[in-house]
Amino acid sequence: MPHTHVAGAIHADAIATSPQWLVRPDDTNALNPALWPTAVARSAGGELTVAGHGVTELARDFGTPAYILDETQFRAAAQAFQAAFPGWHIYYAGKAFLCKGVARWVDAAGLGLDVCSGNELAVALAAGFPADRIGFHGNNKSAAELRLALAAGVGRIIVDSLDEIERIEALAEELGTLVTVLVRVTTGVEAHTHEYIATAHEDQKFGFSILGGHALMALVRCQTSPWLTLAGIHSHIGSQIFDTAAFEVAANRTMRVMAQFRDATGTTLEELNLGGGFGIAYTVADQPAPLADLAAGFHQIIEQVRRAFDFPELQLSLEPGRSIVGPASLALYEVGTVKVVELDGGAQRVYVSVDGGMSDNIRPALYAAEYSAVLANRSSSETTVLCRVVGKHCEGGDILVRDVFLPADIAPGDLIAVPGALAYARSMASNYNHLTKPPVVAVAGENAYPLVRRETLADLLALDVG
């Protein structure tokens, strides 16, 4: 794990003041198109704009911090996944970011929706999303959550334990309904990502392990239940993955289990869901494959494993989330203080404190996620200095952007934009130090409007029964 130090992650850079991939930009005001929504540009005066809306205007109208989401790009990305995988079922992973408006965009694009809790399911249903196109995940679904799913007619429940299978059976019998399920299988694939977002290695909470025959046993258990319709297998190997190599291993291992099940029972499973986890570019160090290359890799993998295990007909599914919402988004902050800090060896770092922090983006503190940032409200002719963008929380690890070069004249009142910041950030937001959660603002053509309004202090006080 990067930035490891006995005294904590914030001390590790005393040895190396910036990562090797971070290069001082030749042009302070340049925007790397790989990192930003396609509708982002700089005006003649140097202000960042999103689909023609200046960030100063957005900050004035909606305040900061704020997440900005390009509706047009989100819709286009959803449709692009559908087009790149004809015949596949594409489920948008709602855990990346979900609200009623986004659920309706996903529905309009013809995608399914992956939810991970009863409350995410409730949001989808409140938006009018078709329940038969919803897949319901989770390693500890409660009876109440499952009852909601069954009553709504959710299309697929991805079962994760024997306890859950029994729970579903009891509810299905009570309600007099059959339930279609996929069995989540732990493939043992070590995706090259952070430990906390790698989800297919053996020693973790998700799924039935292939080792020891647990996955095969779960398949047989579901297949013999009078209340369950076993459709197939689900596999998810992690997040922020840049190529298809690990998916190839996972596909081989899951299809081998499907073949073993077929040989043991005489029943051929119809579905294979390979999950999601496709990476995006948060910094110049990230090199995600273009969607066309990703699709070509998957098609080649599937054709190989089909032939190897003799599965001529198979319904295939994927669950992209971050890769749809992340590239279409950014976060906007206002600078509050600027402080120069002396480092070992005579080096310096500039700490730029903004009006958000780990409450609106916990990912850097949680698993050392890296981000980029730019001065957004104006251009600058100054040279750049090594900066660390930090929040206003009472934590030394309250870091938003660990290493970035920003203009030397950055000052209180300036605006900073962080690309890709909506993916998971709003979903994982908290009220630490009683900060309120930022709004999500959609930009589409001439319109800028809140998808999710800013949380207020009155909202927090209303929960405090005192």
C-alpha positions in Angstrom: 0.0 0.0 0.0 1.4 3.4 -0.9 2.4 6.1 1.7 3.0 3.5 4.5 4.8 4.9 7.6 4.9 3.9 11.2 3.5 7.3 12.2 0.8 7.2 9.6 0.3 7.9 6.0 0.7 11.7 6.2 4.4 11.3 7.2 5.5 9.0 4.5 6.4 11.7 2.0 9.2 13.0 4.1 11.3 10.6 2.0 9.8 11.4 -1.4 8.0 14.7 -1.5 5.9 13.7 -4.5 5.1 10.5 -6.4 7.2 9.6 -9.5 4.2 9.9 -11.8 3.5 13.5 -10.9 5.2 15.9 -13.3 5.3 19.6 -13.0 3.0 20.9 -15.9 4.4 23.0 -18.6 1.2 25.0 -18.7 -0.4 25.9 -15.4 -3.8 26.3 -17.0 -3.8 23.2 -19.2 -6.6 20.6 -18.8 -5.7 17.0 -19.5 -8.7 15.7 -21.5 -8.3 12.2 -20.1 -9.3 13.4 -16.6 -12.2 15.7 -17.2 -15.7 15.5 -18.5 -15.8 16.2 -22.2 -17.9 19.3 -21.7 -15.3 20.9 -19.5 -13.2 23.8 -20.9 -11.6 27.1 -20.0 -13.2 30.4 -21.0 -11.2 33.2 -22.6 -10.6 34.5 -19.1 -9.4 31.2 -17.8 -12.5 30.1 -15.8 -13.4 26.5 -15.9 -16.8 25.9 -17.6 -19.0 22.8 -17.7 -21.2 22.7 -20.8 -20.9 26.4 -20.9 -21.7 27.0 -17.2 -18.8 28.8 -15.4 -17.8 27.4 -12.1 -18.2 30.8 -10.5 -21.8 30.8 -11.5 -22.3 27.3 -10.3 -20.7 28.1 -7.0 -22.8 31.2 -6.6 -26.1 29.4 -7.4 -25.5 26.1 -5.5 -22.6 26.8 -3.1 -19.5 24.8 -2.3 -18.6 22.1 -1.9 -20.7 20.7 -4.7 -20.6 17.7 -7.0 -21.2 18.6 -10.7 -22.5 15.9 -13.1 -22.8 16.3 -16.8 -26.1 14.7 -17.6 -25.4 14.4 -21.3 -22.1 12.5 -20.8 -23.7 10.2 -18.2 -26.5 9.2 -20.6 -24.0 8.8 -23.5 -21.7 6.6 -21.4 -24.6 4.4 -20.3 -25.7 4.0 -23.9 -22.1 3.3 -25.1 -21.8 0.4 -22.7 -25.1 -1.1 -24.1 -23.8 -0.6 -27.7 -20.4 -2.1 -26.9 -21.9 -5.3 -25.5 -24.8 -6.2 -27.7 -26.9 -9.0 -26.3 -25.4 -8.6 -22.8 -27.3 -7.3 -19.8 -25.7 -4.2 -18.5 -26.6 -3.2 -15.0 -25.6 0.3 -13.7 -23.9 -0.2 -10.3 -26.0 2.2 -8.2 -23.5 2.1 -5.3 -21.2 4.4 -7.3 -23.9 7.1 -7.2 -27.7 6.7 -7.1 -30.6 9.1 -6.9 -34.0 9.1 -8.5 -32.9 11.2 -11.4 -30.0 9.0 -12.2 -32.2 5.9 -11.9 -34.5 7.5 -14.6 -31.5 8.2 -16.8 -30.4 4.6 -16.5 -33.9 3.4 -17.3 -34.0 5.6 -20.4 -30.7 4.1 -21.6 -32.2 0.6 -21.4 -29.8 -0.6 -18.7 -30.6 -2.7 -15.6 -29.8 -1.4 -12.1 -27.6 -3.1 -9.5 -28.6 -2.2 -5.9 -26.8 -3.3 -2.7 -29.4 -2.4 0.0 -33.0 -2.1 0.7 -32.7 1.7 0.7 -31.0 1.7 -2.7 -33.8 -0.5 -3.9 -36.4 1.9 -2.4 -34.8 4.8 -4.3 -35.0 2.9 -7.6 -38.6 2.0 -7.0 -39.5 5.5 -6.0 -38.1 6.6 -9.4 -40.3 4.2 -11.2 -37.4 1.9 -12.3 -38.7 -1.4 -13.6 -38.2 -4.0 -10.8 -37.6 -6.8 -13.2 -34.4 -5.1 -14.4 -33.0 -4.8 -10.9 -30.3 -7.0 -9.5 -30.1 -7.1 -5.7 -26.7 -7.6 -4.0 -25.5 -7.6 -0.5 -23.8 -10.0 1.9 -26.3 -9.5 4.8 -29.7 -8.7 3.3 -32.3 -8.5 6.1 -35.7 -10.1 6.0 -37.3 -6.7 5.6 -35.1 -5.9 2.6 -35.8 -9.2 1.0 -39.5 -8.9 1.6 -39.4 -5.5 -0.2 -37.5 -7.1 -3.1 -39.9 -10.0 -3.5 -43.0 -7.9 -3.2 -41.6 -5.5 -5.9 -40.7 -8.4 -8.2 -37.0 -7.7 -8.4 -35.5 -9.6 -11.4 -32.4 -11.1 -9.8 -31.3 -11.6 -6.2 -27.6 -12.4 -5.9 -27.4 -14.8 -3.0 -24.3 -14.6 -0.7 -24.8 -17.2 2.1 -26.7 -20.3 3.1 -28.5 -18.2 5.8 -29.7 -15.9 3.0 -31.0 -18.8 0.9 -33.0 -20.0 3.9 -34.3 -16.5 4.5 -35.4 -16.1 0.9 -37.1 -19.5 0.9 -39.2 -18.7 4.0 -40.3 -15.4 2.5 -41.0 -16.9 -0.9 -43.2 -19.6 0.7 -45.0 -17.0 2.8 -45.7 -14.8 -0.3 -46.3 -17.7 -2.6 -43.8 -16.6 -5.2 -40.8 -18.0 -7.0 -37.5 -16.1 -6.8 -34.8 -16.0 -9.5 -31.3 -16.0 -8.0 -27.7 -16.0 -9.0 -25.0 -17.4 -6.7 -22.1 -15.1 -5.9 -18.9 -17.1 -6.4 -15.5 -16.1 -4.9 -13.0 -16.9 -7.6 -9.8 -16.4 -5.7 -8.6 -13.8 -8.3 -6.3 -11.2 -6.8 -7.2 -8.0 -8.8 -4.4 -5.5 -8.8 -6.1 -2.9 -6.7 -6.3 -1.8 -3.1 -7.1 -4.6 -0.5 -10.3 -2.9 0.5 -11.7 -2.8 -3.0 -10.5 -6.2 -4.1 -13.5 -8.5 -3.6 -12.6 -11.9 -5.1 -9.7 -13.1 -3.0 -10.6 -15.9 -0.6 -10.2 -14.2 2.8 -13.1 -11.7 2.6 -16.8 -11.5 3.3 -18.4 -11.9 -0.2 -19.7 -15.0 -1.9 -19.2 -18.7 -1.9 -15.6 -19.9 -2.3 -14.8 -22.3 -5.1 -12.3 -23.9 -2.8 -13.7 -26.7 -0.8 -16.7 -27.1 -3.1 -18.7 -24.3 -1.3 -19.8 -22.7 -4.5 -20.9 -25.9 -6.1 -22.8 -26.8 -2.9 -24.6 -23.5 -2.9 -25.6 -24.0 -6.6 -27.1 -27.4 -5.8 -28.8 -26.0 -2.7 -30.6 -23.4 -4.8 -31.3 -25.7 -7.7 -33.1 -28.2 -5.4 -35.2 -25.5 -3.7 -38.9 -25.5 -4.6 -39.0 -21.7 -4.2 -35.9 -20.6 -6.0 -35.1 -20.5 -9.8 -31.4 -20.8 -10.2 -30.3 -18.7 -13.2 -26.5 -18.8 -12.9 -23.4 -17.4 -11.3 -22.2 -14.0 -10.3 -18.5 -13.0 -9.9 -17.0 -9.7 -9.0 -13.2 -9.3 -8.6 -12.7 -5.7 -7.4 -12.7 -2.1 -8.5 -10.5 0.3 -10.4 -9.2 -2.4 -12.8 -7.6 -1.3 -16.0 -7.4 -4.5 -18.2 -9.2 -7.8 -18.8 -6.5 -10.2 -17.6 -8.1 -10.8 -14.2 -11.5 -11.2 -15.8 -10.2 -13.9 -18.0 -9.1 -15.9 -15.0 -12.4 -15.3 -13.2 -14.4 -16.3 -16.3 -12.4 -19.6 -16.6 -12.9 -20.4 -12.9 -16.6 -19.6 -12.8 -17.4 -21.4 -16.0 -15.5 -24.5 -14.7 -17.8 -24.5 -11.7 -20.8 -24.1 -14.1 -19.5 -27.2 -16.0 -19.1 -29.1 -12.8 -22.7 -28.3 -11.8 -23.9 -29.4 -15.2 -22.1 -32.7 -15.0 -23.4 -33.3 -11.4 -27.0 -32.3 -12.0 -27.7 -32.5 -15.7 -28.8 -28.9 -15.6 -27.2 -26.1 -17.7 -27.0 -22.7 -16.1 -28.1 -19.8 -18.3 -26.4 -16.7 -16.9 -22.9 -15.5 -16.1 -22.5 -12.1 -14.5 -18.8 -11.0 -14.4 -19.5 -7.9 -12.3 -17.8 -4.5 -12.8 -14.9 -2.6 -11.4 -13.7 -1.0 -14.6 -11.2 1.8 -13.8 -11.2 5.5 -14.7 -8.5 8.1 -14.9 -8.2 10.1 -11.6 -4.6 11.1 -12.3 -2.2 10.9 -15.2 -0.9 7.7 -13.7 -4.2 5.9 -14.5 -4.4 4.4 -17.9 -7.9 2.8 -18.4 -8.5 0.9 -21.6 -10.9 2.5 -24.1 -14.4 1.0 -24.0 -13.9 -0.6 -27.4 -10.8 -2.3 -26.3 -12.4 -3.5 -23.1 -15.3 -4.9 -25.0 -13.1 -6.6 -27.5 -11.2 -8.2 -24.7 -14.3 -9.5 -23.0 -15.7 -10.9 -26.2 -12.5 -12.8 -26.9 -12.4 -14.1 -23.3 -16.0 -15.3 -23.5 -15.7 -17.0 -26.8 -12.6 -18.9 -25.5 -14.3 -20.1 -22.4 -17.5 -20.9 -24.1 -15.7 -23.3 -26.4 -13.5 -24.7 -23.6 -16.5 -25.7 -21.5 -19.1 -26.2 -24.2 -21.5 -23.5 -23.4 -22.9 -22.4 -26.8 -25.7 -20.3 -25.3 -25.1 -18.1 -22.3 -26.7 -14.9 -21.1 -23.8 -12.5 -20.1 -23.9 -9.5 -17.8 -21.7 -6.7 -16.5 -22.1 -4.0 -13.8 -20.3 -0.8 -14.7 -20.8 2.1 -12.2 -17.7 4.2 -11.6 -16.9 4.1 -15.3 -20.2 5.7 -16.2 -20.7 8.3 -13.6 -17.0 9.1 -12.7 -15.8 10.6 -16.0 -18.9 12.7 -16.2 -18.3 14.4 -12.9 -16.2 16.8 -10.8 -16.3 18.3 -7.4 -16.0 22.0 -6.7 -14.5 23.6 -3.6 -13.6 27.0 -2.3 -10.1 27.7 -0.8 -10.2 28.9 2.8 -6.5 29.0 3.9 -3.1 28.5 2.3 -0.1 27.4 4.4 3.5 26.6 3.6 5.0 23.7 5.5 8.7 22.9 5.8 9.7 19.3 4.9 12.8 17.3 5.6 15.8 18.2 3.5 14.7 21.8 3.0 11.8 21.0 0.7 8.4 22.7 1.1 4.8 21.8 0.6 1.8 24.2 0.3 -1.3 23.0 2.2 -4.4 24.3 0.5 -7.4 24.0 2.8 -10.9 23.9 1.2 -14.4 24.0 2.6 -15.0 20.2 2.2 -12.9 17.2 3.1 -13.2 13.6 4.1 -16.9 14.0 4.9 -17.6 14.5 1.2 -14.8 12.3 -0.2 -13.5 9.6 2.2 -11.7 7.6 -0.5 -8.2 9.2 -0.1 -8.3 8.6 3.7 -9.9 5.2 3.4 -7.6 3.6 0.8 -5.1 6.2 -0.3 -7.1 7.0 -3.5 -5.3 9.6 -5.7 -7.0 12.6 -7.3 -6.0 15.6 -9.5 -7.1 19.2 -9.1 -6.9 22.5 -10.9 -7.4 26.2 -10.1 -10.9 26.6 -11.5 -12.1 30.2 -11.3 -9.3 31.9 -13.2 -6.1 31.4 -15.1 -2.6 32.1 -13.6 0.7 33.0 -15.1 2.6 32.0 -11.9 4.8 29.0 -11.7 3.4 25.9 -9.9 4.2 24.7 -6.4 3.7 21.3 -4.9 0.5 21.4 -3.0 -1.7 19.1 -0.8 -5.4 19.8 -0.9 -6.9 19.1 2.5 -10.3 19.5 4.1 -11.5 21.3 7.2 -12.0 18.3 9.5 -10.2 17.6 12.7 -8.1 14.8 11.3 -4.5 14.8 10.0 -5.6 12.3 7.4 -8.2 14.7 6.0 -6.7 14.8 2.6 -8.5 15.3 -0.7 -5.6 15.5 -3.2 -2.4 14.2 -1.8 0.0 15.6 -4.4 -0.7 18.2 -7.1 1.0 21.2 -8.7 -1.1 24.4 -8.4 -0.2 28.0 -9.2 1.9 29.7 -6.6 -0.6 32.6 -6.3 -3.5 30.3 -5.2 -5.3 32.2 -2.4 -8.4 32.1 -0.2 -11.5 32.6 -2.2 -10.2 30.7 -5.3 -12.1 27.7 -6.5 -10.6 24.3 -7.0 -12.1 21.5 -9.2 -11.4 17.8 -8.7 -12.3 15.5 -11.6 -14.0 12.1 -11.2 -15.0 13.0 -7.7 -18.7 12.0 -7.7 -18.1 8.3 -8.2 -18.6 6.8 -4.7 -17.9 10.1 -3.0 -21.5 11.2 -2.4 -22.5 7.6 -1.7 -19.9 7.3 1.1 -20.3 10.9 2.4 -20.8 11.4 6.2 -21.6 14.2 8.6 -18.2 14.1 10.4 -17.8 17.3 12.5 -21.5 17.9 11.7 -20.7 19.1 8.2 -23.6 18.8 5.8 -23.5 16.8 2.6 -23.0 18.7 -0.6 -25.6 18.9 -3.4 -25.3 17.0 -6.7 -25.9 19.4 -9.5 -26.7 18.2 -13.0 -25.6 20.3 -16.0 -27.4 19.7 -19.3 -27.3 22.2 -22.1 -28.5 25.6 -20.8 -29.8 24.0 -17.6 -28.1 23.5 -14.3 -30.3 22.0 -11.6 -30.0 20.0 -8.3 -30.4 16.3 -8.5 -29.9 16.1 -4.8 -30.2 19.2 -2.8 -27.6 20.4 -0.2 -28.2 19.0 3.2 -28.8 21.7 5.8 -28.1 22.1 9.5 -31.8 22.0 10.0 -31.8 18.4 8.5 -29.2 17.4 11.1 -31.0 19.0 14.0 -34.3 17.4 13.0 -32.7 14.0 13.6 -31.4 15.1 17.1 -34.2 14.3 19.5 -32.1 15.8 22.3 
